[in-house]
């Protein structure tokens, strides 16, 4: 406005005519001088902030403090990667954003190279530790994509992540649109190839012969379920695996187009027994015996594969557990069997921690066909009252898991139960949804809703005067969690357990995932 006013005012003054050629030369010189003084690149389009794992936070979403990756530096956010992957200031990163090269669209399984010397990192972001420096002469195979990073396998079999713009596009100027590469698919299954379909697995139990609880749920779940994991095969004190298949469950699964998995567990009357897991995992011979047991069970039971659910494993058995899964896959996969594992929920790799330390998400994600995240029991027997699976906690677990394994392999656990905490005695009782609601109705209580946890709960005082607190899951609480499956493009869900849910539970899964 001020510049235009000055120009208008100057037009009113009487000035001698200027030779047009001289005026043109002066104007050209002025433009050259001005452009030489304004060489900083534009910032480009404004992007939503990225968290420490490289996942973009949607516009309008409330920013949360991200969980630190296992090898993250103290800084909270990841700067855009630059040529050479060097550390830069936020100002330098912002300037580079406008001129960064586009990330090519490369399909999984493609063999290619990097365009220049690059760093191979443990996760998809510059906050992850460097594993190696990769030269343009090194061949690599693309495995998966996470945002603008590619997971790759080098010629020496090392696997890590490289910034996408540093990877050569084998298609060159083929004109392909720049869209995210599809995630690797899991083998087999009724939902493979169905647009928008997700896998839905249900854990199946029989606490006594002809127990109808899970069986009735299995029949009701036809059309929604595509697999079951039969919790029927325990590990004994010597590390051997036993148990008979439920013929009616396997037959019902097969007739409904589902896969049936034999679930191997170390649960005893006193809880998950770490010594039994150790007896199985301790050496090559013990693992080989257990694998032979499992193969025999699969063949006799007409199963489609196995689900390993060893819990409370000693952290010192971490490498043995990974070796067991590798040896199991080598024996079973050539015979057409699926190899899957259930893993405790965690938000970082605390390798020495009890309960979670033995489970190497990264290694297990490479070996297994599916990985079931046990995203429940956030609060349970020893924690005191609270949500069984709060929304924010589940999302943190998922956000960590997708940096360690292909999204398509992940089945996010969803609970169908609740807990009643007796605050006087400390006793905790597990309840199905039906029993929770019957208890609330008998007390004349309308359950409340925790907006942060996105979970229902209620409190009451029993006839002895003891205060109780009940937290549980319902069709309303699993609905936002199912949205995480879509948002993070996961393979599906795993329900613990069949028979605890109501009809509305099935309907929301059908609507959200089918």
N, C-alpha and C positions, 0 to 999 in steps of 0.2 A: 504493500500500500504506500509506504513512504517513498520507495523507489519510483513508483508510477507517478506520485505527486510531483517529485522533483523533475521528472521528464516532462510532465505537462507544463510546469512553470517555465522550463527552459525554452519551450516552444514559443513562448510569448516574447522572448527577447530577440532583438534584431542582431543576427550574426552573419558574417560574410559566408558566401557559398564555399564548400570544401570540395576539392577535386574527388570524384567518386573512386578513382583508383587508389588514391592515398587513404581514403576512408576505409576501403576494403582491406588494405594492407594493415592498417592500425587495428581493425576489428579482429583480423586473423591472429595478430600478435597477442592481443589481449586474451583471446580465447585459449591460445596455447599456454600462456602464463597461468591462467586460471585453472586449467585442467591439470597442469603439472603440480599444483599445490593441493589437489584434492584427489589423491590416489587411493585412499582407503576403500576397500571393497564394501559393498552393501551387505547388510546382515542377512538378507534373504527373508523368507517367510518366517513368522514367529511360530515356534513349536511349543506344545505343552511340555512342562518339565519332565525329565526322565529320572527314575529312581536309581539306586545304586546297582540294581540288577539289569538295568538297561530297558525296563518296561516303561512305556509311556503312560503317564497319568492322564486320564481323559479330561478334557476341558471342563471346568466347573467342579471337578472332584476336589474334595478336601485333601490337601497334602498331608501325608503321614510321614513320620520318621521311619525310613526303611531299615529293615534288618541288615546288619553288616554281613557281606559275603565272607566266606571262610578266610580269604586272603586279602581282604579289602584294606586299603589305607584308611586313615582317619577321616578323610574328606567325605562329605555326605553324598555328593553327586558325581556322576561320570561326565567328564568333558568329552566333546566329540573327538573321535580318533583322527589323528593327522598323519600324513606320510611319515613313515618311520616310527609311528606310534609313540612319540615322545611326550613327556609331560609338559603341559602348557598352562598359561593362566586362563582365567575365565574370559578375559578380554580377547586373548589370542584365539581361544576356541570359538568365540562368537564371530570373530572376523573370518575364521576359516569356514564356518558353517555355510556362508553364502557361496563359497567357491569350491566346496568339497565335491568330489566326483560322485555320481550316482551309484547306488549299489546294484549290481547286475542281478537279473533273475536267473538263478542256476538251480536246476533240478537235483534232488538227492540222487547219489550214485554217479554223478558226473565227475570225470577226471579232468583236472586242470592244474594251474600254477598260480603263483602270486605275481603281480605286476612289478613289484619291487620288494626289497628286503622288508620283512614283516615279523611281528612277534606272535608266537603261538601262546595263547593264554588258557588258564584253567577254566574260565567261564566267559560269557558273552559281555565283556565290558573292560575298560582300561583299569578298573579297580582290582581285577583279578591278577594273580601272580603270573609272570612270564615263565613258560615251560621251555621254550626254545626260540631261536631266531631262524626264520625260514628264508632261504634265498630263492630268487626267481627260477633257478634250475631244479628246484625240488618239486617233484610231482605230489599231488594230493587229491583225495577223493572227498567230495562234499557229502556230508551225512544228514545235516538238518540246518534249519535257520531259526534264529531268535532275534526279532527286530532287524537291525542292520548288521548282524554278526552271523557268520557261518561256522558250524561245527564241522571239522574236517579230520581225515585220517591221513597221516603222512606215509611215505613209502616204508618207513621203519616201524609202522603200526602204532606210533604214538597218535593220540587223539586229543584235540584241543579246539580252541576258537580263534578265528582271525576276523578282523574288521572286513566287512563285505566289500567295501570299495577298493580294497587291496587285492582282491581275487580277480583273476582274468576271466572274462566272459567267453567261453568257448564258442558261443554263437556269434560273437563279434557284432557287426552291425546288422543283425538279422531282423531288427524291427520289432522284437518281442516287447510286449508291454511290461513295465516295471511293476510287477505284483509279487507279493510274498510267495516263496516257493512252498509247495505243499509239503506237509510233514510226512515222514515215512509211515506207511500203513502197517498194521499188525497182521499176522497171517490168519487167514480163515475167519469164520464167524458170520452169522446171519446179517450183521449190519454193514459188512464191508461193501463199499460201492454205493450205498444208499446216501444220497445227498442230505447232509444235516443230521444223520443218525449218529448216536453215541452208544457205546456199549454199556449195558446195565447188568452187573453181576450181583447175585444174591448169595450170602453165606448161608449154608443149609446145615441144620443140626438135628440130631435125634438123641434126646437125653435118656430115652428108654425105648424098647421095641415098639414099633408102630406109633411113635410119638407123632401126633397130627399137626403140631404147631407150624413147623417149617413146610411140611408137605402140603398143607392146605394153602399156604401162602404161595408156594411154587405153582400150584394149579391156577390160583387167581392172577398170578403174574405173567401168564402166557400172553404173548403179544407185546410185553414190555421187557421182560428178562431176555437176555440172549445167552446167559451162562450162569452156572451155579458152582460154588466151591463147597464140597461136602466135608464138614468138620468131623471126620470119622476115623482118622488114621494117626494114632499117637506114637510118639517116640518113647521107648522104654529106657530103663536105667542103663542098659548096655549100648544104647544108641541105635537099636534096631527099630524098624518101622512096621507096624501091624495094622489090623483093622479090616473089616469087610465093608464092601460097598453096599449102599442101600439100593437094592435092585429096583424098587418102585420109584425112587427119586431119579435114578439114571434113566429108567424107561420113560418117565414123565418128561424129563428134560429133552431126551432125544425126540419124543413124539411132538414136542413143542418147538423143534428147531433150535434147541439150545445146546451148548457145550457143557459137559459135566467134568469138573476138575476134582481130583482127590486132594483134600487139604491135609497136609502133614503138620502136626503141632506137638508142642511139649507141655501142654496143660495137664496139671494133676489136681487132686482135691485141694491142695494148698496153694495153687497158683502156677504160673509158668515157671518151669524148673530149669534153671540155667545149667545145672550139672548134666541134665539129659541132653540138652543141646550140645554141650561140650563133648559128651560121650560120642555123639554122632560126628562132630566136626573135627575132633582132635588130630586125626592123621589121615593119610591117604587110604589106608586099609579100612578104617571105620567108615569113611565116606563112601568107599566102594561098596561095602556091605549094605549101607542104607540105600544107595542108588539101585542096587539089585533088588532090594525089597520093594522099592517104589515102582520099578518097572514091572515086577510081578503083580503088584496091586492094580496098576493101570490095565494090564492085559486081562486079568481075571475080572475086574470090575467094569470093563468096557468104557473106561474113561477116555476123555479127549486130551487130558494133560494133568499137570500137577500144580498145586499152589502150596508153597512153603510158608508156613506161619510159625516160625520159631521166634519166641519173644523172651525178653529178659536175658538175652545172650551176653556173655562176658565180653567187655570191650577187647580183651586180649584175643578173642576168637574172630576178630574182624577179618583178617586175611584168610582164615580157614573158611569162614562163611562165604566169602567171595569165591574161593577156590571150589567149594562144594557146588555152588551154583554153576560155575563154569564146567565142572566135570559132569554135573547133572544134565546140562544142556547138550554137551558133547555126546552123551549116551542116548538121550531121549529124542532130540530134535531130528536126527536122521530117520527115526522111526515114525515121524509125523506127529509127535506129541508136543503140546504147548508147555512152556516152562514159565511159571509166574511166581511172584513173591509178594507177601504182605509186609510192609515196613512201618515202623513207628513214625509218627509225625515229628518233624523237627524243622527249624528255621535256619540252621547253620550246621556245619559238620564238626561237631564236638567228638572227635574220635576216641577220647578217653572217658567219656561220660557213661554212666550206667544207663541201661535200657536202650539208648539210641546210638551209642558209640560204635557198636559192631556193624552198623549198616552204612556201607559206603554207597550213597545214592548214585554217584557217578559210575562206579564200576558195575553195580547191579543193574543200572539202567542200560548199560551196553549189552549185558549178558541175557537179560530176561525178555520175554515177549510182552509181558505186562507187569506193571508194578502197582500194587494197590496201596495207596496212602491211607493209613489208619488215622484219618483226621476226625477223631472222636476221643472221648475220655480226657478232654482238656482238664476237666474236674471230675474226679472219680473217688475211689476208695480212700485214699490217703491225703487228698488235697484240701478237703473242706468244700462247702457248697459253692456252686457256680455253674455256668453254662457247660453243657456236655460238649458243645462244639460251637463256640462263638464265631460269628461271621468274620471278624477281623483276624482272629487267630487262624482260621482255616485259610484265609487268603494269604497270610504270611507264609504258611507252609507250602501252599501251591506256588507262590512266587519264587521260593527257594528251589523247589523241586524242578521247575521248568528250566532252571539254569544248569541242572545236572543230568537230565535225561530227556529223550524226545517226548514231546507233549502227547503224541498219539499213543504212547505206551502207558500213560498215567491214568489210573482209575481213582478218582477222589472218593474217599470213604464218606458215607453219609449214615448217621445213626438213626434208629427208629425206636428209641427207648428213652428212659429217663432215670434219675436217681432221687431217692428220698433220703435226706440226711437227718438223722436224729441228733440234734445238737447237744442233748444231755448225755447220751451214752456213746456217741461217736459212731454208732452203727449206720451202715449205708445199705440200702435195699435197691436193687435194680428192678425197674418196672417197665412193662410194655406200655404203649400209648393207651391201650384200652384200660389197663389197670390204673394208670395215672388219672384218666378222666373219670373213672368210676370212683376213685378216692376223692377227687375234687367235688363231684356231685354229692357224694354221701355227706360231705362236710358243708355243703351249701356254698362252695367257693367258685368264683369265676376267675380263672387264671389271669395273671397280669402279663404284660409284654415288656421286655427289656429292649428298648430301641437301639441301644448300642450293640449288644450281643446278638440282637435279632433272634431272641429265644423267649419262649414262654416259661413262667415259673409261678409258684404260689407258696405261701407260708401258712402254717397252722399250729395249733397246740393240741396235743393228744389228751386222752382221758387221764393220764398220769401227770399232766402239767408240763410235759416235755415239749419244747419248741422243735418244729420240723421246718425244713426248707426243701422244696421240690423243684428241680429243673429238668426239663424234658424237651424232646423234639417232636415236631408235628409237620403236617403238610405246609403250614405257614412258615415254619423256620427253615425247612429244607429248600423252599422256593428260591430265596436269594442266593443260597449256596449253589443251587443248580445253575444259576446265572453265571457263576464263576467258571463252570465247565465250558460254557459257550464263550465267555469273555477271553479265557486263556487257551481256548481251543484244545481242551484235554480229550483223552480217548473216551472217557465216560465216568461211571460211578460204580462203587461197590457198597452194597447195603449190609450193615450189620444190625440185626440179622433178620432173616425171613420169618415172619410170624409175629413180629413186634409191632407192625405197622397197621394202619387202617386203610379203607378203600380210597380216601382222599389223598393219601400218600402216593398210591399208584397213579391216581389221576394227574397229579402235578408233575410226576416224572414223565408220564405219557405226553402231556402238553408241552413240557419244556425240552425234552430230549428226543421225542419221537415225531 
